[in-house]
Amino acid sequence: MEQLLNYIDGRLQKPLSDQWLDNYEPATGKVYSHIPDSDSADVEQATQAAQAAFASWSNAPLEERMLLLLKIADGIETRMDEFVAAESRDNGKTLKLARAMDIPRAISNFRFYASALQHFASESHQMPGVGINYTLRQPIGVVGCISPWNLPIYLFTWKIAPALATGNCVVAKPSEITPYTSYLLSQVCIEAGLPKGVLNIVHGLGGKVGQAIVEHPEIKAISFTGGTETGKRIAATAAPMFKKLSLELGGKNPTIVFADCDFEETVKQVVNSAFSNQGEICLCGSRIFIESSLYEKFKKAFVEKVKALKVGDPNNADTNLGAIVSLAHKQKILSYIKLAKEEGGTILTGGNEVKGSGRCADGYFIEPTVIEGLDYLCRTNQEEIFGPVVTLTPFDTEEEVLTMANSVKYGLASSVWTNDLKRAHRVAEKIEAGIVWINCWLLRDLRTPFGGVKASGVGREGGWEAMRFFTEAKNVCIKY
Ligand code: NDP
């Protein structure tokens, strides 16, 4: 069976311990490759390689760094089919989503930051008649990038690209559940001629490899995307070491539908925002609030559309929802559906696991599930489920819906559906979330800040925000 390898000091290599983990394909429930069960010794080797590469990489001409990042983007594009198949096979997402979203975005991440690095400017502030202060933005050194399983290469490269663009060297860990596209990325980096040690990818478990990255005294900054509980643990380790931290964590995002929305378009987009990638996107809207006067009409149209969604083999062109990422995650989602019933919810559609057929007979599938009749403060409406499960709740006033929307500990994303311009802006201002989409979902310009508030994280990614995160600002003051 194929063995994936770590990428350390420019080489593909086995874990030093020669221990391996199974890599499952969620659509079939079968192991199809082995990945390194690396530990702190591999992280140490990767960190030393990154330290050794730093002086040369951080002083490389900007054009050289830019051309290398562009070559990596081209390398992914050239091997598009392989990346698409691997992203779908590891994660369970449909091939068509991997092709439309994940892989193009990984390419864009490298191209975006290849271009950004040429235009990233330091500020200068004149004190009239007295002197000038200017800010040097210098790379930090060796930084750690840790990413989750839901958008594997998309989120992995969203961290790695700005870290490299700003002249840092990286020790990175993908989720052990979805390692294959980052393995392909290491091959692309070798093909592109990325100098050895600049990027190191260490595969393995969060508690071993992830923790070793966070604890390593020579890794000066951590950019992490994942669950809130893991983020808390990382902060507890990294904060006393005074590491720079960017934490992109969980969400429980509200979707707010007013009676004056464009009805057909709203229903279509809200279905999409609820069930894309089996609901396993941190930005999916899982609590849907509908103005009372529209509630019954919306519910009927929404449930009808959800019933028409096809669950099954991610390779089939007509599949809408592929497999849930792992058996453990499938069980977690099903336990929340059970909880919703215990809390008094009514299942309008879905609620069950789906038995796959053919090669997918042992895969992990769940019906898209819509629930109504739950209090907004119950656990189903407060805790992150991260699967194809949404609740519908009516509201009467703006004030009421804002209270319900803001009642959770999270604050990642939200969407508002209305044709009333003033209301859209008023509500956007009051929602406690890092992102508010008005009459759209998942649309964004990569130059804008990205991230959550409250328990959804600290720090911002995207555009200059990521370039600033991955650099230290030094103020130089000159007196006339
Ligand atoms: P986890 O927090 O379980 O894992 C994220 C990454 O951290 C994985 O690579 C994991 O490794 C690693 N890890 C686990 N424990 C540690 C540790 N002690 N130290 C360092 N690293 C560790 O999240 P999931 O992979 O389950 O992803 C789902 C979560 O991610 C959801 O809560 C979702 O909302 C959130 N998310 C947030 C986004 C945002 O932008 N805010 C975007 C996408 C997802 P391993 O896989 O081996 O456990």
Boltz pocket constraint, residues with backbone or C-beta under 6 A from the ligand:
constraints:
  - pocket:
      binder: B
      contacts: [[A, 146], [A, 147], [A, 148], [A, 149], [A, 150], [A, 151], [A, 155], [A, 173], [A, 174], [A, 175], [A, 176], [A, 177], [A, 204], [A, 205], [A, 206], [A, 207], [A, 209], [A, 210], [A, 211], [A, 212], [A, 214], [A, 225], [A, 226], [A, 227], [A, 228], [A, 230], [A, 231], [A, 233], [A, 234], [A, 247], [A, 248], [A, 249], [A, 250], [A, 251], [A, 281], [A, 282], [A, 384], [A, 386], [A, 412], [A, 452], [A, 456], [A, 457]]
      max_distance: 6.0
